[in-house]
């Protein structure tokens, strides 16, 4: 993916502070954190579902090969 260094995070934080102001910045940070958590959870669920789909099913082993 892409790398974000400390300088980039500082610049984004300063811009967010200027745009949102000190009153709304904590709420915006919580919303972003919640969104990232939900996104990671969805990725984890998709990964588990992909693993389940990759494994042969027991019912498939009982069938005669065509």
Secondary structure by P-SEA (a helix, b strand, c coil): cccccaaaaaaaaaaaaaaccccaaaaaaaaaaaaaaaaaaaaaaaaaaaaaaacccccccccccc
